[in-house]
Amino acid sequence: MPNINILSRRAFFDRSFKVGLGAALATLVDIPWVMKRALAEGNIGRPGPDGKIKKMLFIFLRGANDALNSVIPVGDPAYNATNRPTIMIPKDPGTDYTAGSSCDFPQSVLATDPTFGYGYALRLGNGFAALHPSLKFLAPVYNAGDLALVHRVAYPKQSRSHFDSQNYWETGAPNNNLVKEGIFYRAMVESGLANSAPLTGVSVASSLPLSLRGSAAAMTNLTDPTRYNLLGIPNNTAGNAKADNFINTANADPFPDKKNRELLNLQYQNMANTLRIFAGINFAEAGNTFVDDVNTDNDAPYHLFPTSNATNGGYALHASDPQKYVVDTGAYGFFTNLKAAALVLNKTDAIVAGVEIDGFDTHNNQVGAKPVIGQHANLLGRIGWAMYALRKYFTLYSDQAKWENLAVVTLSEFGRTTIQNTSMGTDHAEPGVMFVAGGAVKGYGKGNPTGVFGCSPSDAVPWAPGAATGTTGSMFGVSGRYLKRAYDYRSVLGKLIRDHLGATQNQLNRVIPGYLVGGEHLLGGGTSMDGTPIMGEPNIV
């Protein structure tokens, strides 16, 4: 008997939508590259009235960050020592967390005090949420109105596979394995500059992330900012001359004219131009001279990019005291990459840059001897200092980008379980939290009464507090085990790509095709296709 493939009505529409989505994305590469800039309809990559380009820096928190211990729902009775017996972040008994205020910033009293001596949740001032104390350096950014904390962020039919969910975040097409092009790659194609400018999208990582990959234009990845890994050539005068000669010689060889030959020639040209641009940037450790403009944490002006013990907080100032670190010593590679990404955005016409932090898959030993120290605390400390440092760097050392021109956003594939596991850790769950910072962000007291979005009973889709016992409320809203989403991550990224980078709505529809699907409700919110109420785009820029 022959095999018959029977499609249900739902499966038919699902597959039809995916095929249509693939066709829609394919139209991005059908336009000849020489016409892209002329036809580009928006302002991505175009200088504004101040002569500067709007830019974005993304930080992927790989492994799935525990949102409930990052932006903490201290006002929810379900966040307690029964559900999280060893990892719960305690409240300060002397603090009223229901009071409206700015974010608490516990600075050291004496210069010799430990950087992270405060062991309680930091009140965020919206009456319900708090920060992990390792995020203390977010407080000045938050209190300036330059930080938005967007909680309960996920997507419909959430996957709890690291591989799949990271792919969906990076392609902007959840539950669709047909899409192979990245969300930031598509934004760069929409700029019309992807094949004519030497730099548009850049990552500083072990390999080019999926979010910047695509078939019609080459984005740039720096594996080691001090060495051009593509050619294995050091970043010095002799190495740069050798690289130029190699590329020029290769590009001079005659080839028959055939499909994509012009694109290949242009990519050789862009490679040469890119290497020349990088040769003019001091990525070396000797160039790491960027420091704060105030006595950091009541001590002395700290280095903004801690890439060694000597540049890590007050360590070198206080007889090599490890309690004066601002980040853990395992963070040096990340801050080397972050510094490089900041330099590229500040010294070139690059529009988007990305870095990543690994290690957030905290199944085991998420905390140390106390819940406020350990593996997860160290990772959060990197986020907090990164946002603080970027704000200071693009304010004090701005060149081609000011802090007002930059948006910094974190991504992470999903959140973690409400109840801790038996290994002092947490397992894969659904929604997480996104950190969004920048001089144009509408945070606390700057366009909004709070910088917290999605972590309050007064939200348009309220956070429903649970009981001290049992599995009720938002923290157990999915399968009696997981936090329930209220925002779609594409709404957050879409808001930034359109209202910060400068895409038109039509361009955004191509970058994130879910905007064209009525059941997604990415723009204005509504009941999502899986029956979950969501809030649409947060008013963050």
DONUFI-161279 format. One line per 4 residues: their letters; for each residue z negated, x negated, y negated of C-alpha. Coordinates in steps of 0.1 Angstrom, whole numbers, plus 5000, padded with zeros to 4 digits. Layout:
BEGIN
a> Z X Y; ...
This chain:
BEGIN
mpni> 5000 5000 5000; 5009 4985 4966; 4981 4976 4942; 4980 4999 4912
nils> 4964 4988 4880; 4948 5019 4865; 4937 5016 4828; 4912 5040 4814
rraf> 4919 5054 4779; 4891 5031 4765; 4905 5000 4782; 4940 5009 4770
fdrs> 4929 5011 4734; 4907 4980 4738; 4936 4959 4751; 4961 4974 4726
fkvg> 4938 4965 4698; 4934 4929 4711; 4972 4925 4714; 4977 4940 4679
lgaa> 4950 4916 4666; 4968 4887 4681; 5000 4898 4664; 4983 4903 4631
latl> 4969 4868 4633; 5003 4854 4643; 5017 4866 4610; 4996 4839 4593
vdip> 5018 4812 4607; 5052 4830 4605; 5056 4823 4567; 5072 4788 4562
wvmk> 5045 4764 4550; 5065 4754 4519; 5061 4790 4506; 5024 4795 4514
rala> 5010 4784 4481; 5036 4804 4461; 5029 4835 4481; 4991 4831 4482
egni> 4977 4861 4464; 4940 4852 4460; 4920 4824 4444; 4910 4803 4474
grpg> 4913 4767 4463; 4923 4776 4427; 4901 4761 4399; 4880 4786 4380
pdgk> 4873 4788 4342; 4851 4757 4346; 4880 4738 4362; 4863 4736 4395
ikkm> 4870 4751 4430; 4847 4774 4448; 4835 4757 4480; 4816 4764 4512
lfif> 4795 4743 4535; 4786 4758 4569; 4759 4745 4593; 4761 4757 4629
lrga> 4727 4759 4645; 4739 4754 4681; 4718 4767 4710; 4706 4800 4693
ndal> 4678 4798 4667; 4646 4818 4672; 4649 4841 4641; 4616 4858 4647
nsvi> 4598 4825 4642; 4620 4815 4613; 4619 4845 4590; 4588 4861 4605
pvgd> 4581 4899 4604; 4544 4894 4598; 4541 4930 4588; 4552 4943 4622
payn> 4523 4948 4645; 4546 4939 4674; 4547 4903 4662; 4514 4893 4678
atnr> 4497 4870 4702; 4502 4893 4731; 4540 4891 4729; 4540 4855 4717
ptim> 4506 4840 4730; 4513 4803 4723; 4543 4804 4698; 4532 4831 4673
ipkd> 4530 4816 4638; 4496 4828 4624; 4490 4844 4591; 4467 4828 4565
pgtd> 4435 4849 4565; 4432 4843 4528; 4467 4856 4519; 4477 4892 4513
ytag> 4512 4894 4529; 4518 4929 4515; 4517 4917 4479; 4550 4913 4460
sscd> 4556 4879 4447; 4577 4848 4449; 4576 4826 4480; 4545 4806 4486
fpqs> 4550 4768 4483; 4521 4748 4496; 4525 4714 4481; 4503 4684 4489
vlat> 4473 4681 4466; 4471 4643 4469; 4501 4620 4474; 4486 4609 4507
dptf> 4483 4644 4521; 4505 4653 4551; 4538 4668 4541; 4534 4697 4565
gygy> 4496 4701 4565; 4497 4739 4558; 4496 4757 4592; 4503 4793 4584
alrl> 4532 4816 4577; 4545 4814 4541; 4545 4847 4523; 4580 4856 4511
gngf> 4568 4883 4487; 4588 4913 4500; 4556 4927 4515; 4567 4923 4551
aalh> 4583 4889 4559; 4572 4853 4559; 4587 4818 4565; 4577 4793 4592
pslk> 4557 4766 4574; 4582 4739 4584; 4607 4757 4561; 4584 4751 4530
flap> 4611 4732 4511; 4631 4765 4511; 4605 4779 4487; 4619 4762 4455
vyna> 4654 4773 4464; 4642 4808 4471; 4621 4811 4440; 4651 4800 4419
gdla> 4670 4830 4432; 4694 4807 4451; 4686 4817 4486; 4694 4848 4507
lvhr> 4678 4853 4541; 4698 4878 4561; 4680 4890 4592; 4690 4911 4622
vayp> 4725 4897 4623; 4747 4900 4653; 4779 4919 4664; 4788 4949 4687
kqsr> 4784 4944 4725; 4766 4911 4719; 4772 4884 4744; 4742 4863 4755
shfd> 4765 4835 4767; 4763 4804 4745; 4800 4796 4752; 4813 4831 4745
sqny> 4791 4839 4715; 4798 4806 4697; 4835 4813 4702; 4832 4848 4688
wetg> 4813 4836 4657; 4838 4808 4651; 4869 4830 4656; 4855 4860 4637
apnn> 4867 4882 4666; 4838 4893 4689; 4846 4901 4725; 4881 4889 4721
nlvk> 4891 4858 4741; 4928 4861 4730; 4921 4847 4695; 4921 4809 4695
egif> 4922 4803 4657; 4890 4797 4637; 4878 4820 4609; 4876 4791 4583
yram> 4910 4778 4595; 4925 4812 4587; 4909 4812 4553; 4924 4778 4546
vesg> 4959 4791 4557; 4954 4820 4533; 4948 4795 4505; 4984 4783 4508
lans> 4972 4748 4507; 4966 4740 4543; 4998 4720 4548; 5003 4707 4513
aplt> 4969 4694 4503; 4954 4663 4521; 4921 4681 4525; 4912 4717 4528
gvsv> 4888 4722 4557; 4867 4692 4570; 4840 4689 4596; 4817 4660 4602
assl> 4808 4663 4639; 4816 4649 4674; 4848 4670 4674; 4866 4696 4652
plsl> 4848 4729 4657; 4867 4760 4667; 4861 4776 4633; 4885 4750 4618
rgsa> 4911 4749 4646; 4945 4765 4645; 4981 4758 4655; 4999 4758 4621
aamt> 4979 4733 4601; 4957 4703 4609; 4921 4704 4595; 4902 4671 4594
nltd> 4872 4659 4615; 4852 4628 4608; 4834 4616 4639; 4819 4587 4621
ptry> 4822 4587 4583; 4820 4548 4582; 4848 4544 4607; 4881 4562 4610
nllg> 4877 4572 4646; 4913 4585 4649; 4926 4550 4646; 4895 4530 4655
ipnn> 4896 4512 4621; 4866 4503 4600; 4863 4517 4565; 4868 4485 4545
tagn> 4897 4469 4526; 4913 4452 4556; 4909 4483 4577; 4923 4506 4551
akad> 4954 4484 4546; 4959 4483 4584; 4957 4521 4586; 4982 4526 4558
nfin> 5006 4502 4574; 5003 4519 4608; 5010 4553 4594; 5038 4543 4571
tana> 5055 4524 4599; 5052 4553 4623; 5065 4578 4598; 5095 4556 4590
dpfp> 5110 4558 4625; 5141 4580 4626; 5138 4612 4646; 5164 4640 4652
dkkn> 5158 4670 4631; 5142 4698 4652; 5117 4726 4650; 5084 4716 4633
rell> 5097 4681 4624; 5091 4687 4587; 5055 4699 4595; 5049 4667 4615
nlqy> 5062 4645 4587; 5040 4663 4563; 5010 4658 4585; 5017 4621 4587
qnma> 5018 4621 4549; 4986 4641 4547; 4969 4617 4571; 4978 4587 4549
ntlr> 4966 4606 4518; 4934 4616 4535; 4926 4581 4546; 4932 4569 4510
ifag> 4908 4595 4497; 4881 4586 4521; 4886 4549 4513; 4874 4558 4477
infa> 4841 4574 4489; 4811 4553 4497; 4799 4567 4530; 4778 4536 4538
eagn> 4741 4536 4541; 4739 4513 4511; 4754 4541 4490; 4726 4565 4499
tfvd> 4709 4563 4465; 4706 4600 4458; 4670 4609 4449; 4650 4639 4435
dvnt> 4645 4643 4398; 4608 4652 4402; 4578 4639 4422; 4586 4656 4455
dnda> 4556 4673 4470; 4534 4658 4443; 4542 4623 4455; 4573 4604 4442
pyhl> 4610 4613 4439; 4622 4613 4475; 4656 4605 4488; 4677 4636 4493
fpts> 4694 4625 4525; 4668 4610 4549; 4690 4588 4572; 4664 4562 4581
natn> 4626 4557 4580; 4631 4540 4546; 4646 4571 4531; 4625 4598 4549
ggya> 4601 4613 4525; 4570 4593 4515; 4569 4573 4548; 4578 4539 4532
lhas> 4556 4546 4502; 4524 4551 4522; 4521 4523 4546; 4546 4537 4571
dpqk> 4526 4570 4575; 4546 4593 4598; 4527 4623 4583; 4547 4617 4551
yvvd> 4581 4624 4567; 4601 4653 4554; 4621 4656 4586; 4616 4643 4621
tgay> 4632 4610 4630; 4657 4626 4653; 4673 4642 4623; 4689 4610 4609
gfft> 4723 4616 4625; 4725 4651 4611; 4716 4640 4576; 4742 4612 4578
nlka> 4768 4638 4585; 4754 4662 4559; 4756 4635 4533; 4792 4628 4543
aalv> 4801 4665 4541; 4784 4668 4506; 4803 4637 4494; 4836 4651 4506
lnkt> 4831 4684 4489; 4818 4667 4457; 4845 4640 4455; 4876 4657 4468
daiv> 4895 4690 4466; 4883 4700 4500; 4873 4737 4501; 4853 4741 4533
agve> 4831 4715 4551; 4810 4719 4582; 4783 4702 4602; 4760 4712 4630
idgf> 4725 4708 4645; 4720 4709 4682; 4688 4717 4701; 4680 4753 4693
dthn> 4681 4765 4730; 4643 4765 4732; 4637 4779 4767; 4609 4753 4773
nqvg> 4581 4739 4751; 4593 4755 4719; 4561 4745 4702; 4536 4716 4705
akpv> 4499 4715 4706; 4499 4741 4678; 4525 4768 4672; 4535 4753 4638
igqh> 4545 4719 4653; 4569 4708 4680; 4606 4711 4688; 4614 4743 4669
anll> 4593 4733 4639; 4613 4700 4637; 4646 4718 4638; 4635 4743 4611
grig> 4623 4713 4589; 4659 4700 4589; 4672 4734 4576; 4646 4736 4549
wamy> 4651 4701 4536; 4689 4703 4539; 4690 4733 4516; 4666 4717 4491
alrk> 4686 4684 4491; 4719 4701 4487; 4707 4721 4457; 4694 4689 4441
yftl> 4725 4668 4450; 4750 4693 4436; 4729 4698 4405; 4720 4661 4397
ysdq> 4751 4644 4410; 4779 4670 4406; 4814 4658 4402; 4841 4681 4415
akwe> 4816 4707 4426; 4785 4720 4409; 4757 4739 4427; 4771 4771 4412
nlav> 4805 4764 4429; 4790 4760 4464; 4778 4784 4491; 4759 4770 4520
vtls> 4756 4792 4551; 4741 4788 4586; 4756 4802 4618; 4739 4806 4652
efgr> 4753 4824 4682; 4724 4848 4688; 4686 4851 4685; 4659 4849 4711
ttiq> 4636 4872 4730; 4608 4891 4714; 4584 4881 4742; 4580 4845 4750
ntsm> 4587 4833 4785; 4563 4815 4809; 4575 4780 4798; 4562 4783 4762
gtdh> 4597 4791 4750; 4621 4820 4745; 4653 4832 4761; 4687 4845 4750
aepg> 4686 4877 4730; 4708 4894 4703; 4704 4893 4665; 4694 4862 4645
vmfv> 4690 4852 4609; 4715 4836 4585; 4704 4814 4556; 4727 4816 4526
agga> 4722 4793 4496; 4740 4784 4464; 4739 4786 4426; 4759 4819 4427
vkgy> 4737 4835 4453; 4719 4867 4442; 4685 4861 4455; 4649 4867 4444
gkgn> 4648 4878 4407; 4685 4870 4403; 4704 4902 4410; 4679 4914 4436
ptgv> 4642 4920 4437; 4639 4899 4469; 4659 4873 4487; 4652 4889 4520
fgcs> 4678 4912 4535; 4673 4931 4567; 4635 4924 4573; 4618 4953 4556
psda> 4609 4989 4565; 4625 4998 4531; 4660 4985 4541; 4689 5011 4543
vpwa> 4687 5006 4580; 4649 5002 4582; 4630 4977 4602; 4609 5000 4624
pgaa> 4575 4984 4630; 4563 4986 4666; 4529 4990 4681; 4505 4962 4689
tgtt> 4510 4971 4726; 4540 4983 4744; 4577 4979 4735; 4585 5000 4705
gsmf> 4601 4994 4671; 4630 4972 4660; 4617 4942 4678; 4623 4960 4711
gvsg> 4652 4981 4699; 4677 4969 4726; 4669 4972 4763; 4632 4973 4754
rylk> 4634 4935 4751; 4655 4924 4721; 4656 4929 4683; 4682 4954 4672
rayd> 4709 4944 4648; 4714 4958 4613; 4740 4935 4599; 4773 4922 4614
yrsv> 4777 4884 4608; 4813 4891 4598; 4801 4912 4569; 4781 4882 4556
lgkl> 4810 4857 4560; 4834 4883 4547; 4814 4887 4515; 4814 4850 4510
irdh> 4851 4844 4517; 4862 4872 4494; 4836 4872 4466; 4828 4835 4466
lgat> 4858 4816 4478; 4882 4841 4461; 4901 4859 4488; 4916 4893 4481
qnql> 4907 4922 4504; 4941 4920 4520; 4936 4883 4527; 4901 4890 4541
nrvi> 4916 4917 4564; 4938 4889 4579; 4910 4864 4581; 4886 4889 4596
pgyl> 4907 4917 4612; 4877 4937 4620; 4877 4949 4584; 4908 4970 4593
vgge> 4890 4987 4622; 4874 5019 4609; 4847 5019 4636; 4835 4984 4626
hllg> 4821 4995 4592; 4820 4958 4580; 4824 4966 4543; 4802 4996 4535
ggts> 4782 5001 4567; 4778 5031 4590; 4775 5037 4627; 4792 5009 4645
mdgt> 4815 5014 4675; 4786 5009 4699; 4764 5035 4681; 4743 5011 4662
pimg> 4737 5018 4624; 4746 4988 4603; 4744 4981 4566; 4778 4965 4558
epni> 4780 4937 4534; 4748 4924 4518; 4748 4920 4481; 4743 4882 4482
v> 4770 4870 4458
